[in-house]
Amino acid sequence: MKYNIALLKGDGIGPEIVDSAVAVMKKTAEKFGHSFVFTEYPIGGYAIDNCGEPLPKDTVEGCLASDSVLLGAVGGPKWDELSGDMRPEKALLGIRAALGLYTNLRPAKLYPALKDASPLRSDIVSQGFDIMIVRELTGGIYFGERGYRQGKYGEEAFDTEAYSVMEIERIGRAAFDAAMKRSKRVASIDKANVLETSRLWRKTMHALAAEYPEVEYRDVLVDNAAMQLVRDPKQFDVIVTSNMFGDILSDEASQITGSIGMLASASLGDGKRGMYEPIHGSAPDIAGQDKANPIATILSAAMMLRYSFGLSAEADCIEKAVDSVLENGWRTADIMGSAEGDPLGCTQMTEKVLEAL
Ligand code: NAD
């Protein structure tokens, strides 16, 4: 099969880590007989310098014409003084909106080989964990009516949360579909003991759960979920939740893995096209020094193959190659922990993954 992939390398370590993921995808294509056609478009600070704006029209059109998008990272000190609309980070919101991406998939996986990196006690993480957080991305309190008014105690500010059945259903379906490709367990996180939106959320999720009899479903209150994530993270497979709860819980989940250079993410909409990116930023402190860990971007590419192209065997193959590189003790500087020896650079780590493939 032939797939067109838009590459948004961006700033800082963006170009290095995207090049690594492209090398891994090319090798995977060769191995499985596919053809991936890559086209680069400017975004972020690079686009400001070369096109005068962070998200040029051609970039949006190129992404819309592609089968999927791989993003490195944007931003850096050079552009920090620019105002609102001209900031590199503004391009991220713009491209997500232009592509209609309302589902955010964020895996938080602790590899047994890297358990020293987790801030959790070793007996809690001895078997690792593998959680997929499915966060609603374009609704809820971040997008509700807001403002200032006179209240009981004088001036007050307010934000409101609204969710429609349609919005809950479509994110719910994304979660159940993701669970069907994993260990078939969904925990839906809400605050149904207090919030009306959560009661509608729960009712809608229950109706969906009936359509997926193979999936083991449960409701968890958000305060309990925050506690359970640090008490026993491996109890979770897929977590589905609203925009704000997902914002908070996905940061908690990524932190307990302890290694920012390892975590991938996907943003999806109605069609097959998605945008895939590491969760970390452009790391200006190590940019251009061949020190970046490319694994988060390589795993983002694996997510693209699985979720946008339905190429599960190919995605498994990349993930297994990464597993085996880590099991064999190869480390970049950010995941050295107490390991001995010199860390690998970005290029060498990429070569190790290619060899393992
Ligand atoms: P950051 O994630 O770029 O870096 C935080 C720390 O983690 C740094 O010490 C960095 O060296 C390290 N790090 C990050 N990724 C790494 C990797 N792959 N390998 C090894 N080490 C890695 O966060 P920051 O320093 O707060 O932000 C830097 C810039 O990135 C800012 O301009 C910020 O706005 C931008 N940013 C962009 C995105 C994005 O493009 N999606 C996300 C977050 C931050």
Residues whose N, C-alpha, C, O or C-beta is under 5 A from the ligand:
A	BS01	NAD	G72 A73 V74 G75 G76 G261 P278 I279 H280 G281 S282 A283 P284 D285 I286 K291 A292 N293 D334
